[in-house]
C-alpha cells in the first residue's frame, strides 16, 4: 500500500529557519525541492555554514531525477555546490536569475561544467521523472521567485516558500493569485508552506514603502548615503538606484558578493540603471559627498563584510565621517543582534547618522503575515498542510490559524514536521510514519562534514572554561615520573596570579602517578593520560567549581 503513497521528507528547513531541502518521492522517483544553507547559531563556534544532512539519499542517488530551486537566496541555493556531487549530479531546474546566481556559486567551486541546469518558464508544465511540475510566480524580496505545483500519481502537491502578497513589488510582478486559485480548483492533496510571520497580524507591508523611506532619506541627507543590505536582495538594490537617480546621486557597489550579484542581475536584465549612474571606487573623489550613494554588504554585522570594515576604519575605499548617513536595510537574523549593535555603535562613534530598526521603515519582510496566509488557505483548500520555514512555535501557531479559518476539518491534518520526518500522503491519508536520520553537517573553512557535534561541543567547553595542558615525562621501562609535571593554562586562569593552584595541581599529578601497580608492569600511556585527566579534572572542579578541558601530554623517555 505504501508504494502507492506520496512520500515527503524535510532534510532541513522544518522547525528551523534556513537550510531548506525537501525530498518528494513516489515509487522509485525522487525530486528535491531547494538545497540551501543555514547560518550557524552563536554556540556553533568556528562554523561557517550548516548544510542539510543527505544520509537518507546516499543510497538512492540513481532515483534522483532533479533539484527544483524556488529562488536565489542562500538558504535555498547555498548547499548545491557542497552536496551536488554526493547526490550524483542531478539536473537543476530554476528561473533565469536563480540559475544565474547559482551558476556563479558553481564556478567558484569549479563545478559549472559538471552540473546540468534547466531554465524553466512560469506556467509552462515540464516533466521530471514521474512528476509533472508547474512553476508559478510569487512576490518575495528577490525577483524571479516561484512556487511549484507538482502533479503526482497520488495527488497534487504545492510547495510555496518565501512569499507574500505584494501588490506593488519593485519588479512590478505580484504573486500569481490567478494561478493559485486555479490550483485550488484542482483539490490539492498537500500544501507545504512558509509560516515564519504567522505571529504578525494583518498584511506584510509592500516593498514600495521602503522606496518611500529611501526617497525621504535621499531628499534630506546632507552627505554620502551608505545602504547596507543582503547581496542577494536585488529588489532593494534597485530601490537604492531608483532613489539615487531621482536625486542626482551616483551609486557605488561595495563588497565582493554585492558586486558579483549586481553584475549578474544587470547582465540578465533584473537590475536597471542609467549607464552613468554606477561608478567605480576610484571615481568617487570626482563628486561631492551629496552626490554619492553606496550599496554594501554587512547588514548582519559579518566580520569581513564591507560595512563592518568601514565601521572599523579598515575599508580602503570608504572612510566613515561626520555627515554620512548609514541605512541598515535588513532585520538582524536571530543570533546576530550583538554583532549588528556593535557595528551601529562604531558607526555612531565615527560621526555617522545611522538609520535602522522597524520604525525607520527601511526594511520590510519578504514573508506573508496572517491575513495573507489565510487568503492562500482559502484559495487552495488543501487536504493536508505541512507548515515550515519557522521555529516550532510558528508551526503551532500556524496550525491554530488553519483551524480558526476552517481550512482543515481537524488539527491532525496540519502535520508538524521536524527534520527527517517521513510523511506519506494519498487521498484520505496523511501521516508522519517514520524518521530519517538527520543531523547538522558543518562547513568549517574549506571542509564539509569533517567536524561534528563532538568538535562543536569541545569548542563550547573551551569557550566556557578554557583548557589546562599537563605535560609529564615517564620512564618507558618503569613508568616512574622522570620530568614534570608542567602545567600550561589558556582561558582558565592567569598563571602568574594562581601559583598556589598550579602547584597544588602538580602535586595532585605526582601523587596519582606515584600509586602505580608495581615497577614490573608494562607502561600504558593511554591509562596514564586518562588517570591524569580524571584526577586533575576532579581536583580543579573541587577547588574552582569550573571544568576546563584537561589535555595530558605523556612522553616516554
Secondary structure, 3 states (H helix, E strand, C coil): CHHHCEEEEEEECCCCCCCCEEEEEECCEEEEECCCEECCCCCCCCCCEEECCCHHHCCCHHHEEEEECCCCCHHHHCCHHHHCCCCCCCCEEECHHHHHHHHHHHHHCCCCCCCCEEECCCCCCEEECCEEEEEEECECCCCCCEEEEEEECCEEEEEECCCECCCCCCCCCCCCHHHHHHHHCCCCCEEEEECCCCCCCCCCCCHHHHHHHHHHHHHHCCCCEEEECCCCCHHHHHHHHHHHHHCCCEEEEECHHHHHHHHHHHHHCCCCCCCCCEECHHHHHHCCHHHEEEEECCCCCCCCCHHHHHHCCCCCCCCCCCCCEEEECCCCCCCCHHHHHHHHHHHHHCCCEEECCHHHCCCCCCCCCHHHHHHHHHHHCCCEEEEECCCHHHHHHHHHHHHHCCCCCCHHHECCCCCCEEEEEECCEEEEEEECCCCCEEEECCEECCCCHHHHHHHHHHHHHCEEEEEEEECCCCCCEEEEEEEEEECCCCHHHCHHHHHHHHHHHHHHHHCCCCCCCCCCHHHHHHHHHHHHHHHHHHHHCCCCEEEEEEEEC
